[in-house]
Amino acid sequence: MRRKDTSSKDFRENLNEIAELMVFEVCRDIPTIDIEIETPVAKTIGKTIDTPIVLVPILRAGLGMTDGIQKLIPTARTAHVGLYRNEETLEPVEYYAKKTENIDESVVIVIDPMLATGGSAKAAIDIVKR
């Protein structure tokens, strides 16, 4: 992905695939409930997520992973946090925040593929919490 001659199309497709692979581990500890389902052969018990999920991509880098995650969690709602780094203090600065309803009753997944110090991710979490 990081090769300078990687096309935009290949970059997007690879990023979506990485997001799809990550979502299983990200959701590992989200509570589930048993549900009865009917298969072509018999009834059986399956699992479903019991809590609303909200995806919070940090603009703009996090947007590239959102589609891959939503492909596997189509009921997830999306909020957005926009941050930039102050060049003098190196601290993240909020320029945009759009939350969804009942975010405090949801499992929130902050999407930040640009992880370095974790400062932006921490700032996004703080914004979601307030």
Phi and psi restraints in degrees (value plus and minus 20) as a CYANA .aco file:
   2 ARG   PHI    -106.1   -66.1
   2 ARG   PSI     -23.0    17.0
   3 ARG   PHI     -83.1   -43.1
   3 ARG   PSI     120.4   160.4
   4 LYS   PHI     -86.9   -46.9
   4 LYS   PSI     -39.7     0.3
   5 ASP   PHI    -116.8   -76.8
   5 ASP   PSI      -8.8    31.2
   6 THR   PHI     -89.4   -49.4
   6 THR   PSI     107.6   147.6
   7 SER   PHI     -92.0   -52.0
   7 SER   PSI     138.0   178.0
   8 SER   PHI     -79.1   -39.1
   8 SER   PSI     -60.2   -20.2
   9 LYS   PHI     -80.7   -40.7
   9 LYS   PSI     -69.2   -29.2
  10 ASP   PHI     -83.8   -43.8
  10 ASP   PSI     -59.8   -19.8
  11 PHE   PHI     -80.4   -40.4
  11 PHE   PSI     -69.7   -29.7
  12 ARG   PHI     -80.1   -40.1
  12 ARG   PSI     -65.8   -25.8
  13 GLU   PHI     -83.2   -43.2
  13 GLU   PSI     -62.4   -22.4
  14 ASN   PHI     -86.5   -46.5
  14 ASN   PSI     -60.4   -20.4
  15 LEU   PHI     -84.4   -44.4
  15 LEU   PSI     -61.2   -21.2
  16 ASN   PHI     -81.3   -41.3
  16 ASN   PSI     -62.6   -22.6
  17 GLU   PHI     -85.5   -45.5
  17 GLU   PSI     -61.3   -21.3
  18 ILE   PHI     -80.7   -40.7
  18 ILE   PSI     -64.1   -24.1
  19 ALA   PHI     -81.4   -41.4
  19 ALA   PSI     -62.4   -22.4
  20 GLU   PHI     -81.5   -41.5
  20 GLU   PSI     -60.9   -20.9
  21 LEU   PHI     -89.1   -49.1
  21 LEU   PSI     -56.2   -16.2
  22 MET   PHI     -91.9   -51.9
  22 MET   PSI     -49.1    -9.1
  23 VAL   PHI     -81.1   -41.1
  23 VAL   PSI     -51.3   -11.3
  24 PHE   PHI     -83.9   -43.9
  24 PHE   PSI     -63.4   -23.4
  25 GLU   PHI     -91.9   -51.9
  25 GLU   PSI     -59.3   -19.3
  26 VAL   PHI     -80.4   -40.4
  26 VAL   PSI     -57.1   -17.1
  27 CYS   PHI    -113.1   -73.1
  27 CYS   PSI     -16.7    23.3
  28 ARG   PHI     -69.9   -29.9
  28 ARG   PSI     -62.9   -22.9
  29 ASP   PHI    -120.9   -80.9
  29 ASP   PSI     -10.2    29.8
  30 ILE   PHI     -93.0   -53.0
  30 ILE   PSI     110.5   150.5
  31 PRO   PHI     -80.0   -40.0
  31 PRO   PSI     121.8   161.8
  32 THR   PHI    -144.9  -104.9
  32 THR   PSI     142.9   182.9
  33 ILE   PHI    -146.4  -106.4
  33 ILE   PSI     135.8   175.8
  34 ASP   PHI     -98.9   -58.9
  34 ASP   PSI     119.9   159.9
  35 ILE   PHI    -153.9  -113.9
  35 ILE   PSI     126.7   166.7
  36 GLU   PHI    -107.1   -67.1
  36 GLU   PSI     110.0   150.0
  37 ILE   PHI    -147.0  -107.0
  37 ILE   PSI     132.2   172.2
  38 GLU   PHI    -127.1   -87.1
  38 GLU   PSI     102.2   142.2
  39 THR   PHI    -117.7   -77.7
  39 THR   PSI     153.1   193.1
  40 PRO   PHI     -81.0   -41.0
  40 PRO   PSI     -40.9    -0.9
  41 VAL   PHI    -119.5   -79.5
  41 VAL   PSI     -63.7   -23.7
  42 ALA   PHI    -185.3  -145.3
  42 ALA   PSI     152.1   192.1
  43 LYS   PHI     -99.9   -59.9
  43 LYS   PSI     128.8   168.8
  44 THR   PHI    -171.1  -131.1
  44 THR   PSI     153.9   193.9
  45 ILE   PHI    -124.7   -84.7
  45 ILE   PSI     110.0   150.0
  46 GLY   PHI    -139.9   -99.9
  46 GLY   PSI    -197.6  -157.6
  47 LYS   PHI    -141.6  -101.6
  47 LYS   PSI     128.3   168.3
  48 THR   PHI    -161.6  -121.6
  48 THR   PSI     132.0   172.0
  49 ILE   PHI     -88.8   -48.8
  49 ILE   PSI     114.0   154.0
  50 ASP   PHI    -120.1   -80.1
  50 ASP   PSI     -16.0    24.0
  51 THR   PHI    -151.2  -111.2
  51 THR   PSI     118.8   158.8
  52 PRO   PHI     -81.4   -41.4
  52 PRO   PSI     126.4   166.4
  53 ILE   PHI    -138.3   -98.3
  53 ILE   PSI     116.1   156.1
  54 VAL   PHI    -141.7  -101.7
  54 VAL   PSI     106.1   146.1
  55 LEU   PHI    -113.0   -73.0
  55 LEU   PSI     113.9   153.9
  56 VAL   PHI    -146.3  -106.3
  56 VAL   PSI      67.4   107.4
  57 PRO   PHI     -93.5   -53.5
  57 PRO   PSI     119.4   159.4
  58 ILE   PHI    -103.1   -63.1
  58 ILE   PSI     101.6   141.6
  59 LEU   PHI     -87.1   -47.1
  59 LEU   PSI     120.6   160.6
  60 ARG   PHI    -117.4   -77.4
  60 ARG   PSI     -40.7    -0.7
  61 ALA   PHI     -78.3   -38.3
  61 ALA   PSI     -57.7   -17.7
  62 GLY   PHI     -88.1   -48.1
  62 GLY   PSI     -41.8    -1.8
  63 LEU   PHI     -81.5   -41.5
  63 LEU   PSI     -53.0   -13.0
  64 GLY   PHI     -83.6   -43.6
  64 GLY   PSI     -42.4    -2.4
  65 MET   PHI    -118.3   -78.3
  65 MET   PSI     -33.9     6.1
  66 THR   PHI     -82.1   -42.1
  66 THR   PSI     -64.6   -24.6
  67 ASP   PHI     -80.8   -40.8
  67 ASP   PSI     -61.8   -21.8
  68 GLY   PHI     -82.6   -42.6
  68 GLY   PSI     -57.4   -17.4
  69 ILE   PHI     -93.4   -53.4
  69 ILE   PSI     -63.4   -23.4
  70 GLN   PHI     -86.4   -46.4
  70 GLN   PSI     -43.8    -3.8
  71 LYS   PHI     -81.0   -41.0
  71 LYS   PSI     -56.0   -16.0
  72 LEU   PHI    -116.8   -76.8
  72 LEU   PSI     -37.8     2.2
  73 ILE   PHI    -147.3  -107.3
  73 ILE   PSI      51.6    91.6
  74 PRO   PHI     -85.9   -45.9
  74 PRO   PSI     -38.2     1.8
  75 THR   PHI    -106.1   -66.1
  75 THR   PSI     -25.3    14.7
  76 ALA   PHI     -85.6   -45.6
  76 ALA   PSI     115.9   155.9
  77 ARG   PHI    -108.4   -68.4
  77 ARG   PSI     144.5   184.5
  78 THR   PHI    -146.2  -106.2
  78 THR   PSI     111.8   151.8
  79 ALA   PHI    -135.0   -95.0
  79 ALA   PSI     152.2   192.2
  80 HIS   PHI    -159.1  -119.1
  80 HIS   PSI     123.7   163.7
  81 VAL   PHI    -149.8  -109.8
  81 VAL   PSI     108.2   148.2
  82 GLY   PHI    -128.7   -88.7
  82 GLY   PSI     106.1   146.1
  83 LEU   PHI    -154.3  -114.3
  83 LEU   PSI     130.6   170.6
  84 TYR   PHI    -156.6  -116.6
  84 TYR   PSI     141.0   181.0
  85 ARG   PHI    -115.6   -75.6
  85 ARG   PSI     105.4   145.4
  86 ASN   PHI     -86.8   -46.8
  86 ASN   PSI     100.9   140.9
  87 GLU   PHI     -86.6   -46.6
  87 GLU   PSI     -44.3    -4.3
  88 GLU   PHI    -104.7   -64.7
  88 GLU   PSI     -67.1   -27.1
  89 THR   PHI    -114.1   -74.1
  89 THR   PSI     -34.8     5.2
  90 LEU   PHI      43.4    83.4
  90 LEU   PSI      -5.2    34.8
  91 GLU   PHI    -110.6   -70.6
  91 GLU   PSI     126.7   166.7
  92 PRO   PHI     -90.5   -50.5
  92 PRO   PSI     121.5   161.5
  93 VAL   PHI    -142.4  -102.4
  93 VAL   PSI     107.5   147.5
  94 GLU   PHI     -97.6   -57.6
  94 GLU   PSI     112.6   152.6
  95 TYR   PHI    -143.1  -103.1
  95 TYR   PSI     -28.6    11.4
  96 TYR   PHI    -180.6  -140.6
  96 TYR   PSI     120.5   160.5
  97 ALA   PHI    -171.2  -131.2
  97 ALA   PSI     102.0   142.0
  98 LYS   PHI    -150.6  -110.6
  98 LYS   PSI      89.6   129.6
  99 LYS   PHI    -116.3   -76.3
  99 LYS   PSI     147.2   187.2
 100 THR   PHI    -124.8   -84.8
 100 THR   PSI     147.9   187.9
 101 GLU   PHI     -84.5   -44.5
 101 GLU   PSI     128.1   168.1
 102 ASN   PHI      35.1    75.1
 102 ASN   PSI      12.7    52.7
 103 ILE   PHI     -83.5   -43.5
 103 ILE   PSI     -48.9    -8.9
 104 ASP   PHI     -92.5   -52.5
 104 ASP   PSI     -31.4     8.6
 105 GLU   PHI    -124.4   -84.4
 105 GLU   PSI      -7.4    32.6
 106 SER   PHI    -138.1   -98.1
 106 SER   PSI     140.7   180.7
 107 VAL   PHI    -102.3   -62.3
 107 VAL   PSI     105.6   145.6
 108 VAL   PHI    -127.1   -87.1
 108 VAL   PSI     108.4   148.4
 109 ILE   PHI    -134.1   -94.1
 109 ILE   PSI      89.0   129.0
 110 VAL   PHI    -103.4   -63.4
 110 VAL   PSI     108.8   148.8
 111 ILE   PHI    -128.7   -88.7
 111 ILE   PSI      91.2   131.2
 112 ASP   PHI    -162.1  -122.1
 112 ASP   PSI      71.1   111.1
 113 PRO   PHI     -95.6   -55.6
 113 PRO   PSI     -26.5    13.5
 114 MET   PHI    -117.1   -77.1
 114 MET   PSI      20.2    60.2
 115 LEU   PHI     -86.6   -46.6
 115 LEU   PSI     102.7   142.7
 116 ALA   PHI    -148.4  -108.4
 116 ALA   PSI    -100.2   -60.2
 117 THR   PHI    -111.6   -71.6
 117 THR   PSI     -35.6     4.4
 118 GLY   PHI      67.5   107.5
 118 GLY   PSI     -19.5    20.5
 119 GLY   PHI     -81.9   -41.9
 119 GLY   PSI     -62.1   -22.1
 120 SER   PHI     -88.6   -48.6
 120 SER   PSI     -61.3   -21.3
 121 ALA   PHI     -82.3   -42.3
 121 ALA   PSI     -64.1   -24.1
 122 LYS   PHI     -82.8   -42.8
 122 LYS   PSI     -63.1   -23.1
 123 ALA   PHI     -82.2   -42.2
 123 ALA   PSI     -61.6   -21.6
 124 ALA   PHI     -83.0   -43.0
 124 ALA   PSI     -61.8   -21.8
 125 ILE   PHI     -82.6   -42.6
 125 ILE   PSI     -63.6   -23.6
 126 ASP   PHI     -80.9   -40.9
 126 ASP   PSI     -59.5   -19.5
 127 ILE   PHI     -84.9   -44.9
 127 ILE   PSI     -63.5   -23.5
 128 VAL   PHI     -84.1   -44.1
 128 VAL   PSI     -56.5   -16.5
 129 LYS   PHI     -91.6   -51.6
 129 LYS   PSI     -44.9    -4.9
